[in-house]
Amino acid sequence: MACICPIENGIEAIEIFRKYTHNCFYDGLDVTSYIFGLINIGFWMCAQFPQLYKTFKTKKPESLSITFLVMWLGGDITNLLGCIFTDQTQVQLLTSVYFVLIDIIMLSQYAWYLLICRKKYHKEDYQILSSDSSIATPPDNISDDTLISEEDLNDNYSQVSNSRFVIVLMTLLCVFAQEYFMNSLDESDDLPYCGEKDYSLLERIIGDVSAWVSGLLYFFGRIPQIIHIYRTKNVDGLSILLFIMATIANIFYSLSLFISGIDLTDPTFYEAKLAYIIGSFFVIPMSLVVIAQYYYYKYIKNWWIHRKDEKQPLLTGIDQ
């Protein structure tokens, strides 16, 4: 629904943003904050794809903490509830639904490879070892044409991932086009102010609680992943692009919040905005720890062990 913006300090809001985004932007900082928010969404929409492909390729999701994935899903679900009860735009609602769906896919993939497939393979291995035949050969009636290579599976998975991304992008474009068309028709002299809505007490409580639960789940969710990597010393099945892109997304979202202005004397700041800062800005150091762990266990530790092994014969020769 179209809306109007009040004049602040003799300055009118930028018309194009008022008309098509339902937001009142008065200067470049407001526009920059909005653009940074869109960049944040863009990075988040692509962040999970590298991990999905990595898990599919390696069939080893052990590098991910199941607690981390569940808490991430919980954060996105409560974020979706907040969008619903605070009457956010269709674009925000759609992206929130997308985040929940992609989390469910990641969890399903984790359960499939770690629980279902692993149990199935162990059962087949046991049957082979228990049989009288020492060498398992494929049946003669299976031709080479029926065998699917891993490269073909990876290509098919890449095509599916690209198709999924195109579908999401086209859906967002359709939503933008719908809002553009509806806004162009919904112009009248009797319009409400942008952002003006009478929320019921229940809606405000649910919205604020959802924001805080979501922010805390995002913040504390990294801790199980950090502990998991420290205990297992294994990052082979982890795509570091997941955390790099998540960190970049949180940086842009934090900048968006800070640029939009923070008033510590405003009571509404503590109702929801502080929760968003906790769920984005304070998560950045946690993600950097995961990134540091990845490079340590993937490269630095192996390099140090290899270097130590190379020096050992020299030291032995000197002792002799």
C-alpha positions in Angstrom: 0.0 0.0 0.0 1.3 3.5 -0.9 2.1 5.9 1.8 3.4 9.5 2.3 6.4 10.8 4.1 6.4 13.8 6.5 8.7 16.8 5.8 11.6 16.8 8.3 13.5 20.0 8.9 12.2 21.4 5.6 13.5 18.5 3.6 11.1 16.2 1.6 11.7 12.5 1.3 13.2 11.1 -1.9 10.2 10.4 -4.0 11.4 7.3 -5.9 12.1 5.4 -2.6 8.9 6.6 -1.0 6.9 5.4 -3.9 8.5 2.0 -4.5 9.9 0.9 -1.2 7.5 2.5 1.3 10.5 4.1 3.1 11.3 7.7 3.9 14.8 8.6 2.9 15.9 12.2 3.2 19.7 12.0 2.4 22.5 9.9 1.1 23.0 8.1 4.5 19.5 6.8 4.4 19.9 5.5 0.9 23.3 4.0 1.7 21.8 2.2 4.7 19.1 0.7 2.6 21.5 -0.4 -0.2 23.8 -2.1 2.4 20.7 -3.9 3.7 20.0 -5.2 0.2 23.7 -6.3 -0.2 23.3 -8.2 3.0 20.3 -10.1 1.7 22.2 -10.9 -1.6 25.1 -12.4 0.3 22.8 -14.4 2.5 20.9 -15.8 -0.4 24.1 -17.3 -1.8 25.9 -18.2 1.4 24.6 -21.7 1.8 25.1 -23.0 -1.7 28.9 -23.6 -1.4 28.2 -25.8 1.7 25.4 -27.7 0.0 27.7 -28.5 -2.9 30.6 -29.3 -0.7 28.5 -31.8 1.3 27.1 -33.3 -1.8 30.6 -33.7 -3.3 32.4 -35.1 -0.2 29.4 -37.0 1.3 31.0 -36.0 4.7 28.9 -33.5 6.7 30.8 -34.3 10.0 32.6 -30.9 9.9 29.4 -29.2 10.6 27.9 -29.1 14.1 24.3 -30.3 14.1 23.6 -28.0 17.1 24.9 -25.1 15.0 22.5 -26.0 12.1 19.5 -26.4 14.4 20.2 -23.1 16.1 20.6 -21.4 12.8 17.2 -22.8 11.7 15.7 -21.6 14.9 17.0 -18.1 14.4 15.6 -18.0 10.8 12.2 -19.3 12.0 11.9 -16.7 14.7 13.0 -14.0 12.2 10.2 -15.2 9.9 7.7 -14.9 12.8 8.9 -11.4 13.5 8.3 -10.5 9.8 4.8 -11.9 9.9 3.7 -10.3 13.1 5.3 -6.9 12.4 3.8 -6.7 8.9 7.0 -6.5 6.9 7.1 -6.1 3.1 6.6 -9.0 0.7 10.3 -9.0 -0.2 11.4 -9.3 3.4 8.8 -12.0 4.0 9.8 -13.9 0.9 13.5 -13.8 1.8 12.7 -15.0 5.3 10.8 -18.0 4.0 13.7 -18.7 1.6 16.2 -18.7 4.5 14.1 -21.2 6.4 13.7 -23.5 3.4 17.5 -23.5 2.7 18.2 -24.3 6.3 15.8 -27.2 6.1 17.6 -28.4 3.0 21.0 -28.2 4.8 19.6 -30.2 7.8 18.0 -32.8 5.5 21.3 -33.2 3.6 23.2 -33.6 6.9 20.7 -36.3 8.1 20.8 -38.1 4.8 24.6 -38.4 4.4 25.4 -38.9 8.1 22.6 -41.0 9.3 20.7 -42.7 6.5 23.4 -43.3 3.9 26.1 -44.1 6.4 23.9 -46.7 8.1 23.0 -48.2 4.6 26.7 -48.4 3.6 27.7 -50.0 6.8 25.0 -52.6 6.4 26.1 -53.4 2.8 29.8 -53.6 3.9 28.8 -56.1 6.7 26.9 -58.2 4.2 29.9 -58.3 1.8 32.3 -59.3 4.6 29.9 -62.0 5.8 29.5 -63.6 2.3 31.7 -66.4 1.0 32.9 -64.4 -1.9 36.0 -62.4 -1.2 35.6 -60.1 -4.3 32.4 -58.3 -5.0 31.8 -57.9 -8.8 28.9 -56.1 -10.4 26.3 -58.2 -12.3 27.1 -58.9 -15.9 23.8 -57.5 -17.1 24.7 -54.0 -16.1 26.2 -52.0 -19.0 28.6 -49.1 -18.8 25.8 -46.8 -20.1 23.8 -47.4 -16.9 26.7 -46.4 -14.6 26.6 -42.7 -13.6 29.9 -41.1 -12.8 30.5 -38.8 -10.0 31.3 -36.0 -12.5 27.9 -36.4 -14.0 26.3 -36.2 -10.6 28.3 -33.1 -9.7 27.3 -31.5 -13.0 23.6 -32.3 -12.4 23.8 -30.9 -8.9 25.4 -27.7 -10.2 22.6 -27.4 -12.8 20.0 -27.9 -10.1 21.7 -25.3 -7.8 21.8 -22.8 -10.6 18.2 -23.4 -11.5 17.2 -23.0 -7.9 19.0 -19.7 -7.7 17.4 -18.5 -11.0 14.0 -19.4 -9.6 14.5 -17.5 -6.4 15.8 -14.5 -8.4 12.9 -14.5 -10.7 10.4 -14.8 -7.8 12.0 -11.7 -6.2 11.8 -9.8 -9.4 8.1 -10.8 -9.7 7.5 -9.5 -6.2 9.2 -6.2 -7.0 7.2 -5.9 -10.2 4.0 -6.6 -8.3 4.8 -3.9 -5.7 5.7 -1.5 -8.5 2.4 -2.1 -10.2 0.3 -1.9 -7.1 2.0 1.3 -5.9 1.5 3.0 -9.3 -2.3 2.3 -8.9 -2.6 3.1 -5.3 -1.9 6.8 -5.3 -4.5 9.0 -3.6 -4.7 12.1 -1.4 -5.7 10.2 1.7 -2.7 8.0 2.4 -1.2 6.9 5.7 2.4 7.9 6.8 5.0 5.3 5.8 5.7 3.0 8.7 2.6 4.1 10.5 0.7 1.1 11.8 -1.2 0.4 15.0 0.3 -2.8 16.3 -1.6 -4.6 19.0 0.1 -5.4 22.3 0.3 -9.1 21.3 1.9 -8.3 17.9 4.5 -6.0 19.5 5.4 -8.6 22.1 5.7 -11.4 19.6 7.7 -9.2 17.2 10.1 -8.1 19.9 10.5 -11.5 21.5 11.1 -13.0 18.0 13.8 -10.4 17.3 15.6 -11.2 20.6 15.4 -15.0 20.3 16.6 -14.8 16.7 19.5 -12.5 17.6 20.6 -14.7 20.5 20.4 -17.9 18.5 22.5 -16.4 15.7 25.1 -15.2 18.3 25.3 -18.4 20.4 24.9 -20.7 17.4 28.5 -20.2 16.4 29.8 -21.5 19.7 28.9 -25.2 19.1 30.6 -25.0 15.7 33.8 -23.6 17.2 33.8 -26.3 19.9 33.0 -29.0 17.3 36.0 -28.0 15.1 38.3 -27.8 18.1 37.3 -31.3 19.3 37.3 -33.1 15.9 40.2 -31.2 14.3 38.4 -31.9 11.0 37.3 -29.3 8.4 37.4 -31.5 5.3 33.7 -31.3 4.7 33.4 -27.6 5.6 33.0 -25.0 2.9 34.7 -21.9 4.3 32.7 -19.7 1.8 29.7 -20.3 4.0 31.3 -18.4 6.9 33.1 -15.9 4.7 29.9 -14.8 2.9 28.0 -14.9 6.2 30.6 -12.5 7.7 30.4 -10.2 4.7 26.6 -10.2 5.0 26.7 -9.4 8.7 29.2 -6.6 8.1 26.9 -4.9 5.6 23.9 -5.4 7.8 25.7 -4.0 10.8 26.8 -1.0 8.7 23.2 -0.6 7.6 22.0 -0.5 11.2 24.8 1.9 12.4 24.3 4.3 9.4 20.6 4.5 10.0 21.3 5.9 13.5 21.5 4.5 17.0 19.8 6.4 19.9 20.6 4.8 23.2 18.0 7.1 24.9 15.2 5.7 22.7 13.3 2.9 24.4 12.5 1.2 21.1 16.2 0.7 20.6 16.3 -1.9 23.3 13.0 -3.5 22.2 14.3 -4.9 18.9 17.2 -3.0 17.2 19.7 -4.0 19.9 18.8 -7.7 19.2 19.5 -7.2 15.5 22.9 -5.7 16.4 23.7 -8.7 18.6 22.6 -11.1 15.9 24.8 -9.5 13.2 27.6 -7.3 14.5 28.6 -9.5 17.5 28.4 -12.6 15.4 31.3 -11.4 13.2 34.1 -12.2 15.7 32.6 -15.7 16.2 32.6 -16.3 12.4 36.2 -15.0 12.2 37.2 -17.7 14.8 35.6 -20.4 12.7 37.5 -19.0 9.6 40.8 -19.0 11.6 40.1 -22.6 12.7 39.5 -23.7 9.2 42.8 -22.3 7.8 44.7 -23.6 10.8 43.5 -27.2 10.6 43.4 -27.2 6.8 46.8 -25.6 6.0 48.9 -24.2 8.9 48.9 -27.3 11.0 49.7 -29.7 8.1 52.4 -27.3 7.0 53.9 -27.2 10.5 53.9 -31.0 10.8 55.4 -31.4 7.4 58.2 -28.9 8.2 58.8 -30.7 11.5 59.2 -34.0 9.8 61.7 -32.5 7.3 63.8 -31.2 10.2 63.8 -34.5 12.1 66.4 -36.4 10.0 68.8 -33.4 10.2 68.6 -33.4 13.9 69.2 -37.1 14.0 72.3 -36.8 11.9 73.7 -34.1 14.1 73.2 -36.3 17.2 75.1 -39.1 15.6 
